[in-house]
Amino acid sequence: MNNHVRELRGDQGWSQADLAERLDVSRQTVNAIETGKYDPSLPLAFKIAALFGRPIESIFDPGA
Amino acid sequence: MSEPSKSPLKLTNRRILTAMGGMAVLGALPCLLVGGLTHRGWLVTAGIVAAVTGVAWLLCARFAREEALRPVHRRYLREFLPAMVGYLVLIMVSGTLVSRMESVVGRMALAVLPLLPIVLLIRAMVRVLRDQDELERRIDLEAIAIAAMSTAFGFFSFGLLPLADIGWHVRGDAVAIWVMPCLFAIFGIAKPLVARRYRDHE
């Protein structure tokens, strides 16, 4: 699954640690999501969408 | 928002690993010395286990990234460390006094005394497993599965080998007592390997 978490985080000027703290997850988890190594659960994906104020499908897409 | 602070009192994973590794290595020295001088095999074994564990923690600290501990892991440390200290004290008491006790009930009570802090350790581990984030939980569960299957496979193989009648005579209790340390040791090795799968160049 592809996602735009890294770009959205960059737009806000947040570090991975900042985003991790806002989502109440580890920095390792943010890194794994951004690099596509780990697909978040639905509740965490909704939390990310709510934090950036965007619909979930504009952040995550299933890819090819 | 700022990066995690580097103040001397801040609990970070690297500092915790360094402190625990240092304490384990320091604790191993008297065990090896006293065990060697008094010919207590169990004390020498405990010293070797502590030394190997301590060196492993120090190596992990060397390569760990300096990051502040999250509240869930601070709570785990608060629960884990007293239980571990309690276990070490009680295993020493049990190992020293159990053979001197005449009453059977007393010997049984002393023998199982170190299990009390083990129950607290298990509780701390279950709580951290439940409360950490979803990727951390996934990594831990994968590592636990690998450790459980490897331990079972290893001990099952060990149980089959005597059928070959190769002159091995291993006491059952000596084998049983190594199940838990093997499980934890393999978990400790498996966890960073599993975590690597979810890590990219940072």
Interface residues (C-beta under 8 A of the other chain):
Chain A: W14 S15 A17 D18 E21 D24 V25 S26 R27 Q28 T29 N31 A32 T35 K37 Y38 P40 S41 L44
Chain B: M1 E3 P4 E67 R70 Q132 D133 E134 L135 E136 R138 A195 R197 Y198 R199 D200 E202
